[in-house]
Amino acid sequence: MKLVFTPNWFLGKDVLIEGFSFIVLFFFSLLCIKNYKLNKKNKKFLYLGAGFGLIALAQLAVIFTKLILYYDTTFTQTIGQIVVTYQVVETVDIFYYIGFFFHRVFTLLGLYIIYRLSVKKKYFEDMFLGLYFVVISAVFSINAYYYIFHVTALVLLIFITKNYYEIYKKNKFLNTKILILAFSMLSLSQLLFILSKLSLVYVTGNIIELISYIILLVLIVRVLKHDKKKPNGYSSRYAGNNKGKGRGY
């Protein structure tokens, strides 16, 4: 039973990366909600906060799952001290699958909310996504392949990056550009996770994912600094297609 391909020497480091990701995503979600409360007419902040909040919950789900099943916890010690029967193994399997199920559902749901945020009309991508999810449902009814999740996340991230690039061409905001870079790095990490049967590729994907969240942290710091200078400026301009001069920000 192994749904991810973490090499033994990387155990622990992957949880640290996911813990850092959770913290960044959680604060980014709070920042979006804060901006929504300042300007409740602009619900894009609320949806953006909800999307990143769901992805943060996804990271939390996988952290708890790995801590319990991969590492030396009371739960795993207890299992090791008893005679492992089929029922016990089956119980552990259920917990394992539930943890990763919530991780994947929350991640894809969060990404889909962020994708829909910047879409005003129905495009080809919407029809493609609808068909794609139908195909995924059909495949999952037969057997669950780990890479389907990463392919789905990659497709959503590509569309999100494309949408924000279109926004950037209009508003020229530096924060939007930083957000595009973060989503691009996340896309690359998902591409590597598709090939994660190779241990080195899996580790590289984790490192690139870490870099993407560091970039997101830089964006949070920029926004907070700008808020101190202009507390009523609704500084999170990356959230929507707002025209105006903003190259320096």
Contacts in CASP RR format, 6 or more apart in sequence:
PFRMAT RR
TARGET T0000
AUTHOR 0000-0000-0000
METHOD contacts of the structure
MODEL  1
MKLVFTPNWFLGKDVLIEGFSFIVLFFFSLLCIKNYKLNKKNKKFLYLGA
GFGLIALAQLAVIFTKLILYYDTTFTQTIGQIVVTYQVVETVDIFYYIGF
FFHRVFTLLGLYIIYRLSVKKKYFEDMFLGLYFVVISAVFSINAYYYIFH
VTALVLLIFITKNYYEIYKKNKFLNTKILILAFSMLSLSQLLFILSKLSL
VYVTGNIIELISYIILLVLIVRVLKHDKKKPNGYSSRYAGNNKGKGRGY
1 89 0 8 1.000
1 92 0 8 1.000
1 93 0 8 1.000
1 96 0 8 1.000
3 96 0 8 1.000
3 97 0 8 1.000
3 100 0 8 1.000
3 146 0 8 1.000
4 100 0 8 1.000
4 146 0 8 1.000
4 196 0 8 1.000
4 202 0 8 1.000
5 196 0 8 1.000
5 197 0 8 1.000
5 198 0 8 1.000
5 199 0 8 1.000
5 202 0 8 1.000
6 14 0 8 1.000
6 70 0 8 1.000
6 202 0 8 1.000
7 199 0 8 1.000
7 202 0 8 1.000
7 203 0 8 1.000
10 199 0 8 1.000
10 202 0 8 1.000
10 203 0 8 1.000
10 206 0 8 1.000
11 70 0 8 1.000
11 71 0 8 1.000
12 70 0 8 1.000
12 71 0 8 1.000
13 206 0 8 1.000
14 66 0 8 1.000
14 206 0 8 1.000
15 63 0 8 1.000
15 66 0 8 1.000
15 67 0 8 1.000
15 70 0 8 1.000
15 71 0 8 1.000
17 206 0 8 1.000
17 207 0 8 1.000
17 209 0 8 1.000
17 210 0 8 1.000
18 59 0 8 1.000
18 62 0 8 1.000
18 63 0 8 1.000
18 66 0 8 1.000
19 59 0 8 1.000
19 63 0 8 1.000
20 210 0 8 1.000
20 213 0 8 1.000
21 59 0 8 1.000
21 209 0 8 1.000
21 210 0 8 1.000
21 213 0 8 1.000
22 56 0 8 1.000
22 59 0 8 1.000
22 60 0 8 1.000
22 63 0 8 1.000
24 213 0 8 1.000
24 214 0 8 1.000
24 216 0 8 1.000
24 217 0 8 1.000
24 220 0 8 1.000
25 52 0 8 1.000
25 53 0 8 1.000
25 55 0 8 1.000
25 56 0 8 1.000
25 59 0 8 1.000
25 213 0 8 1.000
25 216 0 8 1.000
26 53 0 8 1.000
26 56 0 8 1.000
27 220 0 8 1.000
28 49 0 8 1.000
28 52 0 8 1.000
28 216 0 8 1.000
28 219 0 8 1.000
28 220 0 8 1.000
29 49 0 8 1.000
29 50 0 8 1.000
29 51 0 8 1.000
29 52 0 8 1.000
29 53 0 8 1.000
29 56 0 8 1.000
31 220 0 8 1.000
31 223 0 8 1.000
31 224 0 8 1.000
31 236 0 8 1.000
32 45 0 8 1.000
32 46 0 8 1.000
32 48 0 8 1.000
32 49 0 8 1.000
32 52 0 8 1.000
32 236 0 8 1.000
32 239 0 8 1.000
33 45 0 8 1.000
33 46 0 8 1.000
33 49 0 8 1.000
35 42 0 8 1.000
35 45 0 8 1.000
35 234 0 8 1.000
35 235 0 8 1.000
35 236 0 8 1.000
35 239 0 8 1.000
36 42 0 8 1.000
36 43 0 8 1.000
36 45 0 8 1.000
36 46 0 8 1.000
36 49 0 8 1.000
38 232 0 8 1.000
38 234 0 8 1.000
39 45 0 8 1.000
39 234 0 8 1.000
42 234 0 8 1.000
42 239 0 8 1.000
44 117 0 8 1.000
44 239 0 8 1.000
44 240 0 8 1.000
45 236 0 8 1.000
45 239 0 8 1.000
47 113 0 8 1.000
47 114 0 8 1.000
47 116 0 8 1.000
47 117 0 8 1.000
48 114 0 8 1.000
48 117 0 8 1.000
48 236 0 8 1.000
48 239 0 8 1.000
50 110 0 8 1.000
50 113 0 8 1.000
51 109 0 8 1.000
51 110 0 8 1.000
51 111 0 8 1.000
51 113 0 8 1.000
51 114 0 8 1.000
52 110 0 8 1.000
52 114 0 8 1.000
53 110 0 8 1.000
54 106 0 8 1.000
54 107 0 8 1.000
54 109 0 8 1.000
54 110 0 8 1.000
54 113 0 8 1.000
55 106 0 8 1.000
55 107 0 8 1.000
55 110 0 8 1.000
55 111 0 8 1.000
57 102 0 8 1.000
57 106 0 8 1.000
58 102 0 8 1.000
58 103 0 8 1.000
58 104 0 8 1.000
58 105 0 8 1.000
58 106 0 8 1.000
58 107 0 8 1.000
58 110 0 8 1.000
59 103 0 8 1.000
61 99 0 8 1.000
61 100 0 8 1.000
61 102 0 8 1.000
61 103 0 8 1.000
61 106 0 8 1.000
62 99 0 8 1.000
62 100 0 8 1.000
62 103 0 8 1.000
64 99 0 8 1.000
65 95 0 8 1.000
65 96 0 8 1.000
65 99 0 8 1.000
65 100 0 8 1.000
65 103 0 8 1.000
67 73 0 8 1.000
68 75 0 8 1.000
68 76 0 8 1.000
68 95 0 8 1.000
69 75 0 8 1.000
69 76 0 8 1.000
69 92 0 8 1.000
69 95 0 8 1.000
69 96 0 8 1.000
79 88 0 8 1.000
79 92 0 8 1.000
82 88 0 8 1.000
104 149 0 8 1.000
107 149 0 8 1.000
107 153 0 8 1.000
108 149 0 8 1.000
108 152 0 8 1.000
108 153 0 8 1.000
108 156 0 8 1.000
111 153 0 8 1.000
111 156 0 8 1.000
111 157 0 8 1.000
111 160 0 8 1.000
112 129 0 8 1.000
112 156 0 8 1.000
114 160 0 8 1.000
115 156 0 8 1.000
115 159 0 8 1.000
115 160 0 8 1.000
115 163 0 8 1.000
117 239 0 8 1.000
117 240 0 8 1.000
118 160 0 8 1.000
118 163 0 8 1.000
118 164 0 8 1.000
118 166 0 8 1.000
118 167 0 8 1.000
118 240 0 8 1.000
118 241 0 8 1.000
119 125 0 8 1.000
119 126 0 8 1.000
119 163 0 8 1.000
125 159 0 8 1.000
129 155 0 8 1.000
129 156 0 8 1.000
129 159 0 8 1.000
132 152 0 8 1.000
132 155 0 8 1.000
133 152 0 8 1.000
136 148 0 8 1.000
136 152 0 8 1.000
139 145 0 8 1.000
139 148 0 8 1.000
140 148 0 8 1.000
146 196 0 8 1.000
147 193 0 8 1.000
147 194 0 8 1.000
147 196 0 8 1.000
150 190 0 8 1.000
150 191 0 8 1.000
150 193 0 8 1.000
150 194 0 8 1.000
150 196 0 8 1.000
151 190 0 8 1.000
151 194 0 8 1.000
153 190 0 8 1.000
154 187 0 8 1.000
154 190 0 8 1.000
154 191 0 8 1.000
154 194 0 8 1.000
157 183 0 8 1.000
157 186 0 8 1.000
157 187 0 8 1.000
157 190 0 8 1.000
158 187 0 8 1.000
160 183 0 8 1.000
161 180 0 8 1.000
161 183 0 8 1.000
161 184 0 8 1.000
161 187 0 8 1.000
164 176 0 8 1.000
164 179 0 8 1.000
164 180 0 8 1.000
164 183 0 8 1.000
164 238 0 8 1.000
165 180 0 8 1.000
166 241 0 8 1.000
167 176 0 8 1.000
167 240 0 8 1.000
167 241 0 8 1.000
168 176 0 8 1.000
168 177 0 8 1.000
168 180 0 8 1.000
170 241 0 8 1.000
170 243 0 8 1.000
171 237 0 8 1.000
171 240 0 8 1.000
171 241 0 8 1.000
171 242 0 8 1.000
171 243 0 8 1.000
171 244 0 8 1.000
171 246 0 8 1.000
172 244 0 8 1.000
172 245 0 8 1.000
172 246 0 8 1.000
172 247 0 8 1.000
173 237 0 8 1.000
173 238 0 8 1.000
173 242 0 8 1.000
173 246 0 8 1.000
173 247 0 8 1.000
173 249 0 8 1.000
174 222 0 8 1.000
174 246 0 8 1.000
174 247 0 8 1.000
174 248 0 8 1.000
174 249 0 8 1.000
175 219 0 8 1.000
175 222 0 8 1.000
175 223 0 8 1.000
175 235 0 8 1.000
175 236 0 8 1.000
175 237 0 8 1.000
175 238 0 8 1.000
175 249 0 8 1.000
176 237 0 8 1.000
176 238 0 8 1.000
178 215 0 8 1.000
178 218 0 8 1.000
178 219 0 8 1.000
178 222 0 8 1.000
178 238 0 8 1.000
179 216 0 8 1.000
179 219 0 8 1.000
179 238 0 8 1.000
181 215 0 8 1.000
182 212 0 8 1.000
182 213 0 8 1.000
182 215 0 8 1.000
182 216 0 8 1.000
182 219 0 8 1.000
183 212 0 8 1.000
185 208 0 8 1.000
185 209 0 8 1.000
185 211 0 8 1.000
185 212 0 8 1.000
185 215 0 8 1.000
186 209 0 8 1.000
186 212 0 8 1.000
188 205 0 8 1.000
188 208 0 8 1.000
189 205 0 8 1.000
189 206 0 8 1.000
189 208 0 8 1.000
189 209 0 8 1.000
189 212 0 8 1.000
192 201 0 8 1.000
192 202 0 8 1.000
192 204 0 8 1.000
192 205 0 8 1.000
192 208 0 8 1.000
193 202 0 8 1.000
193 205 0 8 1.000
195 201 0 8 1.000
196 202 0 8 1.000
196 205 0 8 1.000
219 238 0 8 1.000
222 249 0 8 1.000
223 235 0 8 1.000
223 236 0 8 1.000
226 233 0 8 1.000
226 235 0 8 1.000
226 249 0 8 1.000
227 233 0 8 1.000
227 235 0 8 1.000
235 249 0 8 1.000
237 246 0 8 1.000
237 249 0 8 1.000
END
